[in-house]
Amino acid sequence: MKNEVLSKTIHEVSADLKAKKVSSVELTKAALDHLEEIEPKVQSFITITRDEALKRAAEADQRLASGKDVTPLTGVPLAIKDLLCTKGIRTTCASRMLETFVPPYNATVVEKLYEAGAVSVGKTNMDEFAMGSSTESSFYKKTRNPWNLNCVPGGSSGGSAACVSSDQAFGSLGSDTGGSIRQPAALCGIVGLKPTYGRVSRYGLIAFASSLDQVGPFAKDVEDCGLLLGAIAGQDPKDSTSADLPVPDYAAEMKKGVKGLRVGIPKEFFPAGLNQEVADAVKKAIVELEKQGAKVEEVSLPASPYGLAAYYVLAPSEASSNLARYDGVRYGLRVPGENIVEMYSKTRAAGFGPEVKRRIMLGTYALSSGYYDAYYLKALKVRRLIKQDYDKAFGKVDVIATPTAPNPAFRFGEKTGDPLSMYLEDVFTVSINITGLPGLSVPCGMSESGLPIGLQLIGKAFDEATLLRTAYAYEQATEWHKQKPALKES
Amino acid sequence: MPTEYEPVIGLEVHCELKTATKLFCGCRTTFGNEANTQVCPVCLGLPGTLPVLNEKAVEYAVKIGLALNCTIAQYAKMDRKNYYYPDLPKAYQISQYDKPLNYGGYLEVPLKEGIKRIGVTRAHLEEDAGKLVHAGGKAGRLDSSDYSLADYNRGGIPLVEIVSEPDIRSADEAYAYLTELKNILLYIDVSDCNMEEGSLRCDANVSIRPKGTEKFGTRTEIKNMNSFKFAKQAIEYEIKRQAALLDKGERVVQESRLWDVTENKTKTMRSKEEAHDYRYFPEPDLVPIILSGDYVRKIKDQLPELPGAKRARFASKYGLTAYDAGVLTADQELAHWFEEGAKHTKSPKGLANWIMGDMAAKMKEQEKELKDLEFDQKKLGELVDLMEAGTINSKQAKEVFAEMFDAGVSPAEVVKSRGLAQVSDPKAIEGAVDKVLSENPNVVADYKGGKQGVIGFLVGKVMQASRGKANPKLVNEILKKKLDA
């Protein structure tokens, strides 16, 4: 029987913890019991860390009792995507390659959550090495969408989205390289934020595409999203690409309302043939913002249709290099061979799934001598053009509103046979990674079949505050985020 | 008539920088510690770890660039060089591809024929790989060993790769280039340049072409030579091997070769067909390196006088030959020692001779370094001046030097206490000469009969009579005067 406290948000339950209405150990036990009870249906987790969670919960209770260093996350059970390194807890990237890999260090974001007193209940399922949009490429299991168990939760951070949507955790961390936070957040009916590249440390995030990867939060509402972002953001001396910029007080910033805010609508994101329910829901959301005093105007991002093509050159190129270290020599899977080359090829043949192999081959090809200029260099040029488009648009508007995903959650197997149709899932999200800008998805509707739809808000570099402010204003006027999935098949 | 060939040689030198910590992490760089004790998640390339550039390494690399007359990049970046090998934990080396820190420089190399300018294409920063030990099977080969052990202590130590233009025309020139380069690196104090420990390593690109032609021949690359002597031998061998091939009408195959120390020949390592495609691309985990003019100027101001300039100055200021100036500046410490000494003598040239002669020989014999010497420059200068003034002769000077070297005593005191001062009083010498002449009438007759060579015998007699103290020059003069009178 699910404890009702689990339906609460972080800011609500944090108040309960501080008021001693509930202890972190009680809360964590309840969360773990519920997690384990529904896990056979949802399958959000690769590793559940009950003992570790209860230990941290007990520590959090001491902290709460002392009243010292209490943060809004102290004692709150969260979940962590299984590509963020956790000291002493295996970190698999949903790959057979890393089935036995136990990092001797924490990712900086994990360290920050621990410092804030948060509790982690486990490591969530994902597409193998974050390559996919449905979490179907995991070596371990298929996570199911809590709104319809026959549908995918999106990906690659499918487990992190599904566990928050189904109250297995109060919030979670994911990573977003081409849409891997925003798209599953949209498909699971929760809030997800990809911060500006450089806003959050990547140290300990197992790399897919280093120039695009960014860690970000999943949350039940916008306020929680801001709390989580505040906890993980900031410069890290271990990550040279993290930005030396102050982190605003998001909780205060987000409540300032949208009166006078300029919202841009790019026509390229509403193509003919866009799912009608998605288009309608997003347009209604824009009307709601207008109602609250925002000024809406059309903007143009003419190069954005080339974003997907550029992305599928840049991301696999970096991935082909990032994943070369999995060679069976030092850690992870090793399949013995007659000689070193045979060991390499047998290990990598057995350790990686088909989607990972496909991308390694794509990237290796694109970087090969004689092809570099035609692919990688060209993609970099497209990247610059897209960035110029956004710079121009942000000269006129403060935030850009689009659909997050082209359609609601799809069924298992629907796109696995056709990689290109799967890649098109990222069509509205990838250009944000390419430009490094922040993007947020907030629930904005339901399809007729009862599947959530997400509104994507795109902001200026390092202006997550405006995204949160826009989403918060919208959320206050709507009820989408309060709906709970039934964990049923249909 | 056989074709005469001209060798075309370019050198790539890898120099390990002597920073306290590695290029991208805080691990120590000490040589020779127990395997895998100087490693961390970053230099082991564990998943999720990120490199952070060592500022000191950039400074040292820029120092090298400046000492080699390079242009220092205002904008440089790091790139990934992708290849699989078990000593490379990330399966890529972080190096520099199209935007190196230093480029377009040169090195002036002293040759017998004079100074030759050899171009330096670039000097870029990169990380070193680990070390493998192959056990069993065919020794030394990864593929055929029973197993291999990997030590990552060296992995991630900063290297600067210095690439020369193909301006070198003989093995001797290559040797001279390497010697001068090493000297410069030691002068600017950025590397131990210890070849046994691998902190200086060298690859050579060698081709030959018929003399007088422009077009380059097919080149081979001789990899990983860890001594200048081997480099010279390998290049000499390779030139002969290629010439023999061309003379037979065969062609040179473009490939990497290794110098086999036991067989004294180069051997095929891998052919071009097996060559890697390194798939270079910009390292996304690091930001570009932007160097301001101020930063570069500050480093430039810290550069010491370099060997070439010091050589020229020594030759002109102290009247030394090019060779002597070269020997004295080959070691910065020695050059400094000499220059301190020059302040204490009227004859720097005489001082130089002592340093390179008796002093060097005795130091070598007793395995002493400058800091171990019992005497200082002032004392050696004193000795030089005593001899130059004719107070003691060269034979006496050697005795005084020996005593000074062993006991650190002052030469003037030795001369005094042992009564060694040379007799330069013509009257005293005249007496001795007269005595010898009167005692050897037959010899005097021989001289007068035309056998002028016998004067040497007479000089010897006079010297003997004076117990070696007489000024030999004066003895000679007086004898001659009296005999010819």
Interface residues (C-beta under 8 A of the other chain):
Chain A: L83 L84 C85 T91 C93 L98 F101 P103 P104 Y105 A107 R202 Y203 G204 L205 I206 A207 A209 S210 S211 P237 K238 D239 S240 T241 S317 E318 S320 S321 A324 R325 D327 V329 R330 Y331 N339 I340 V341 Y344 T364 L367 S368 S369 Y372 Y376
Chain B: P41 L44 G45 L46 P47 G48 T49 L50 P51 V52 L53 R80 N82 Y84 P86 P89 K90 A91 Y92 L142 D143 S144 S148 A150 D277 R279 Y280 F281 P284 D285 L286 V287
